[in-house]
Amino acid sequence: MLSDADLTRLAAQLQSKQPTERLAAAQAIASADTGEADGETRYATWLRRELTEKTQVFRLLIHAIWGQYPNPDYPRGPGKDPPMWLVRPEPPIPPKTPKNQRPKPHDPEAVDWLTQLALLDVSKEPLLASFPTDETHRARGELLLKVALLRALSLAGQRGSREAIHPVFEQAFVRDGLLRDECGRNVRAMGSAAIPGLVRIYNNKSRANYKMRRYASYQLDRMDRLRPSKAIAAASDDLIRADIIHAYGEVLAIDAVDAILEQVEARSRRVRREARWAWLRYVDGPPPPPAPKRKRKLPGGKEESEEKEDYLNHRELATLALRKLHKSLFGADPSDKLSAKELTDTLFAHYDKQEEELYAKLFSSGEAHLRAGQPQQAVEEFGWILANQPDHPRRAEMARAFRLYGEQVATEADRKNDDALRSQAVGWLRHAVLLSSDQPDAATLRARIHLIDGQLALSRGGDGKADFEQALAADPGNSEARLYLSRTAIKPQKRVSWLRWLSLGLLAAGLLLLGLWRRQTASIK
């Protein structure tokens, strides 16, 4: 993690006359780990610093590396069709140049801004000839610092940061969007971690947020995550998936009603909890704002006599989806007297009952495997239950299966003298302790774990003494641990004895050689 002093030093290095020094400094900032939240805040603070040079210089720098920036005049006025992005014109191709010899046109979206800005020689770039070299040199350093910080925060988002999206997204609107193209790449590089932030921005329908909302929609569409069901399903893990669902529930997105309802029976407890929280906000949370009304036109130019809402609000959509699901689950339309909240409680109870029945069936199957002497199959079924319900009320009863399977693996490890199997055995035995720490012979089980840990330590070059002592302390009658301890006590003495005799032998040889050398020199004299 870089400190303010480090960033100041590297920012100064970005103004170096040597391109390799500039590139090294930019890469050091871009690849730096933001560390804790204070580091990320520091990077965001640096990123939000105002640019000091002229906008036109920055625009020419971007075109000098064949990048692009948005057209500030797009769109302006009816009948006009200006380009959305401003790009540098391609150099003219000499007449009669064969097609196979014509250079490929530059792709602005494929430009590596960090490398190209660092290596750019501003004194030799024709586009920048109208500005003093010192000015373009300073502007390049400022722009390069922005790009490096953008990449550092994007990397933080890829590592799981939930807040890195906001400072990166904001930079897309600095100086009429100078950095918008680079910001978009860094937002998309964050992947699923950027979705919750984009969802919140996209669903903020205030007048001041219009441009940001449109840009968030564009990024979600580029990532193929504009549809809530796709955004949730494509999440990289359950933690991100739960965050996305929470964001939809927080903003009460109308288009996410069906996607949230699909997740209230999710297998992951984290996802299911967030989905149910979000769904309860739809059916029993803040009241929806009234939809605009108008009289609809009928065939023949007439209008309806009554004003009608333009669209259904999130609560009405949720109620319709809920009634449809009830009919498919229970085979009949629910009573009109039941509120959406009451229908939701019935639905949650139904899913919970199904889950408990599944767990009960798996638990019975695991017990049957255990009685049949098949602890591995029992562990697989109990493990599936615990993965989905870590606080299962009968988790202590599962400890015996994990212990028996751990002992089975440990016995096989001793027979094959296989350390990999020993490591697995320790894992299963520790799992048994975690499930039931107060089982009748827990001390014997702990001694067994320490004994295997000591054996692993021996195989890795250690003495395992601490583990064998803990095994003996947990179970004073453990003869195997006592035997290993006695061996570790004997081995150092043998080693010391061997070293003593070796030292004496070397000393005697040295004295003999010294005597021979003196005798030889005396005879020469």
URVENDA-V687113 format. One record per residue. N is the residue number from 0. RES is the residue in three letters. OMEGA is omega as a letter, one per 30 degrees, with the letter a starting at -180 (* if undefined). Layout:
N&RES&OMEGA, N&RES&OMEGA
//
This chain:
0&MET&a, 1&LEU&l, 2&SER&l, 3&ASP&l, 4&ALA&l, 5&ASP&a, 6&LEU&l, 7&THR&l, 8&ARG&a, 9&LEU&l, 10&ALA&l, 11&ALA&a, 12&GLN&l, 13&LEU&l, 14&GLN&a, 15&SER&l, 16&LYS&a, 17&GLN&a, 18&PRO&a, 19&THR&l, 20&GLU&l, 21&ARG&a, 22&LEU&l, 23&ALA&l, 24&ALA&l, 25&ALA&l, 26&GLN&l, 27&ALA&l, 28&ILE&a, 29&ALA&a, 30&SER&a, 31&ALA&l, 32&ASP&a, 33&THR&l, 34&GLY&a, 35&GLU&a, 36&ALA&a, 37&ASP&l, 38&GLY&l, 39&GLU&l, 40&THR&l, 41&ARG&l, 42&TYR&l, 43&ALA&l, 44&THR&l, 45&TRP&a, 46&LEU&a, 47&ARG&l, 48&ARG&a, 49&GLU&l, 50&LEU&a, 51&THR&a, 52&GLU&a, 53&LYS&l, 54&THR&a, 55&GLN&l, 56&VAL&l, 57&PHE&l, 58&ARG&l, 59&LEU&l, 60&LEU&l, 61&ILE&l, 62&HIS&l, 63&ALA&l, 64&ILE&l, 65&TRP&l, 66&GLY&a, 67&GLN&l, 68&TYR&a, 69&PRO&l, 70&ASN&a, 71&PRO&l, 72&ASP&a, 73&TYR&f, 74&PRO&a, 75&ARG&l, 76&GLY&l, 77&PRO&l, 78&GLY&l, 79&LYS&a, 80&ASP&l, 81&PRO&l, 82&PRO&l, 83&MET&a, 84&TRP&l, 85&LEU&a, 86&VAL&l, 87&ARG&l, 88&PRO&l, 89&GLU&l, 90&PRO&a, 91&PRO&l, 92&ILE&l, 93&PRO&l, 94&PRO&l, 95&LYS&l, 96&THR&l, 97&PRO&a, 98&LYS&a, 99&ASN&l, 100&GLN&l, 101&ARG&a, 102&PRO&l, 103&LYS&l, 104&PRO&a, 105&HIS&l, 106&ASP&a, 107&PRO&a, 108&GLU&a, 109&ALA&a, 110&VAL&l, 111&ASP&a, 112&TRP&a, 113&LEU&a, 114&THR&a, 115&GLN&l, 116&LEU&a, 117&ALA&a, 118&LEU&a, 119&LEU&l, 120&ASP&a, 121&VAL&a, 122&SER&a, 123&LYS&a, 124&GLU&a, 125&PRO&a, 126&LEU&a, 127&LEU&a, 128&ALA&a, 129&SER&l, 130&PHE&l, 131&PRO&a, 132&THR&l, 133&ASP&a, 134&GLU&l, 135&THR&l, 136&HIS&l, 137&ARG&a, 138&ALA&l, 139&ARG&l, 140&GLY&l, 141&GLU&a, 142&LEU&l, 143&LEU&l, 144&LEU&l, 145&LYS&a, 146&VAL&a, 147&ALA&l, 148&LEU&l, 149&LEU&a, 150&ARG&l, 151&ALA&l, 152&LEU&l, 153&SER&l, 154&LEU&l, 155&ALA&l, 156&GLY&l, 157&GLN&l, 158&ARG&l, 159&GLY&l, 160&SER&a, 161&ARG&a, 162&GLU&a, 163&ALA&a, 164&ILE&a, 165&HIS&l, 166&PRO&l, 167&VAL&a, 168&PHE&a, 169&GLU&a, 170&GLN&l, 171&ALA&a, 172&PHE&l, 173&VAL&l, 174&ARG&l, 175&ASP&l, 176&GLY&l, 177&LEU&a, 178&LEU&a, 179&ARG&a, 180&ASP&l, 181&GLU&l, 182&CYS&l, 183&GLY&l, 184&ARG&a, 185&ASN&l, 186&VAL&a, 187&ARG&l, 188&ALA&l, 189&MET&l, 190&GLY&a, 191&SER&a, 192&ALA&l, 193&ALA&a, 194&ILE&a, 195&PRO&l, 196&GLY&l, 197&LEU&l, 198&VAL&a, 199&ARG&l, 200&ILE&a, 201&TYR&a, 202&ASN&l, 203&ASN&a, 204&LYS&l, 205&SER&a, 206&ARG&a, 207&ALA&a, 208&ASN&a, 209&TYR&a, 210&LYS&l, 211&MET&l, 212&ARG&l, 213&ARG&a, 214&TYR&l, 215&ALA&l, 216&SER&l, 217&TYR&a, 218&GLN&l, 219&LEU&l, 220&ASP&l, 221&ARG&a, 222&MET&a, 223&ASP&l, 224&ARG&a, 225&LEU&l, 226&ARG&a, 227&PRO&a, 228&SER&l, 229&LYS&l, 230&ALA&a, 231&ILE&a, 232&ALA&a, 233&ALA&l, 234&ALA&a, 235&SER&l, 236&ASP&a, 237&ASP&l, 238&LEU&l, 239&ILE&l, 240&ARG&l, 241&ALA&l, 242&ASP&l, 243&ILE&l, 244&ILE&l, 245&HIS&l, 246&ALA&l, 247&TYR&l, 248&GLY&a, 249&GLU&a, 250&VAL&a, 251&LEU&a, 252&ALA&a, 253&ILE&a, 254&ASP&a, 255&ALA&a, 256&VAL&a, 257&ASP&a, 258&ALA&l, 259&ILE&a, 260&LEU&l, 261&GLU&a, 262&GLN&a, 263&VAL&l, 264&GLU&a, 265&ALA&a, 266&ARG&l, 267&SER&a, 268&ARG&l, 269&ARG&a, 270&VAL&a, 271&ARG&a, 272&ARG&l, 273&GLU&l, 274&ALA&l, 275&ARG&l, 276&TRP&a, 277&ALA&a, 278&TRP&l, 279&LEU&l, 280&ARG&l, 281&TYR&a, 282&VAL&a, 283&ASP&a, 284&GLY&a, 285&PRO&a, 286&PRO&a, 287&PRO&l, 288&PRO&a, 289&PRO&l, 290&ALA&l, 291&PRO&a, 292&LYS&l, 293&ARG&l, 294&LYS&a, 295&ARG&l, 296&LYS&l, 297&LEU&l, 298&PRO&a, 299&GLY&l, 300&GLY&l, 301&LYS&l, 302&GLU&l, 303&GLU&a, 304&SER&a, 305&GLU&l, 306&GLU&l, 307&LYS&l, 308&GLU&l, 309&ASP&a, 310&TYR&l, 311&LEU&l, 312&ASN&a, 313&HIS&a, 314&ARG&l, 315&GLU&l, 316&LEU&l, 317&ALA&l, 318&THR&l, 319&LEU&l, 320&ALA&a, 321&LEU&l, 322&ARG&l, 323&LYS&l, 324&LEU&l, 325&HIS&a, 326&LYS&a, 327&SER&a, 328&LEU&a, 329&PHE&l, 330&GLY&l, 331&ALA&l, 332&ASP&l, 333&PRO&l, 334&SER&l, 335&ASP&a, 336&LYS&a, 337&LEU&l, 338&SER&l, 339&ALA&l, 340&LYS&l, 341&GLU&l, 342&LEU&l, 343&THR&l, 344&ASP&l, 345&THR&a, 346&LEU&l, 347&PHE&l, 348&ALA&l, 349&HIS&l, 350&TYR&l, 351&ASP&l, 352&LYS&l, 353&GLN&a, 354&GLU&l, 355&GLU&l, 356&GLU&l, 357&LEU&l, 358&TYR&l, 359&ALA&l, 360&LYS&l, 361&LEU&l, 362&PHE&l, 363&SER&l, 364&SER&l, 365&GLY&l, 366&GLU&l, 367&ALA&l, 368&HIS&a, 369&LEU&l, 370&ARG&a, 371&ALA&l, 372&GLY&l, 373&GLN&a, 374&PRO&a, 375&GLN&l, 376&GLN&l, 377&ALA&l, 378&VAL&l, 379&GLU&a, 380&GLU&l, 381&PHE&l, 382&GLY&l, 383&TRP&l, 384&ILE&a, 385&LEU&l, 386&ALA&a, 387&ASN&l, 388&GLN&a, 389&PRO&a, 390&ASP&a, 391&HIS&a, 392&PRO&a, 393&ARG&a, 394&ARG&a, 395&ALA&a, 396&GLU&a, 397&MET&a, 398&ALA&a, 399&ARG&a, 400&ALA&a, 401&PHE&l, 402&ARG&a, 403&LEU&l, 404&TYR&l, 405&GLY&l, 406&GLU&l, 407&GLN&l, 408&VAL&l, 409&ALA&l, 410&THR&l, 411&GLU&l, 412&ALA&l, 413&ASP&a, 414&ARG&a, 415&LYS&a, 416&ASN&a, 417&ASP&a, 418&ASP&l, 419&ALA&l, 420&LEU&l, 421&ARG&l, 422&SER&l, 423&GLN&a, 424&ALA&l, 425&VAL&l, 426&GLY&a, 427&TRP&l, 428&LEU&l, 429&ARG&l, 430&HIS&l, 431&ALA&l, 432&VAL&a, 433&LEU&a, 434&LEU&a, 435&SER&a, 436&SER&a, 437&ASP&l, 438&GLN&a, 439&PRO&a, 440&ASP&a, 441&ALA&l, 442&ALA&l, 443&THR&l, 444&LEU&l, 445&ARG&l, 446&ALA&l, 447&ARG&l, 448&ILE&a, 449&HIS&l, 450&LEU&a, 451&ILE&l, 452&ASP&l, 453&GLY&l, 454&GLN&l, 455&LEU&l, 456&ALA&l, 457&LEU&a, 458&SER&a, 459&ARG&l, 460&GLY&l, 461&GLY&l, 462&ASP&l, 463&GLY&a, 464&LYS&a, 465&ALA&a, 466&ASP&l, 467&PHE&l, 468&GLU&l, 469&GLN&l, 470&ALA&a, 471&LEU&l, 472&ALA&l, 473&ALA&a, 474&ASP&a, 475&PRO&a, 476&GLY&a, 477&ASN&a, 478&SER&a, 479&GLU&l, 480&ALA&l, 481&ARG&l, 482&LEU&l, 483&TYR&l, 484&LEU&l, 485&SER&l, 486&ARG&l, 487&THR&l, 488&ALA&a, 489&ILE&a, 490&LYS&l, 491&PRO&l, 492&GLN&l, 493&LYS&a, 494&ARG&l, 495&VAL&l, 496&SER&l, 497&TRP&l, 498&LEU&l, 499&ARG&a, 500&TRP&l, 501&LEU&l, 502&SER&l, 503&LEU&l, 504&GLY&l, 505&LEU&l, 506&LEU&l, 507&ALA&l, 508&ALA&l, 509&GLY&l, 510&LEU&l, 511&LEU&l, 512&LEU&l, 513&LEU&l, 514&GLY&l, 515&LEU&a, 516&TRP&l, 517&ARG&l, 518&ARG&a, 519&GLN&l, 520&THR&l, 521&ALA&a, 522&SER&l, 523&ILE&l, 524&LYS&*
//
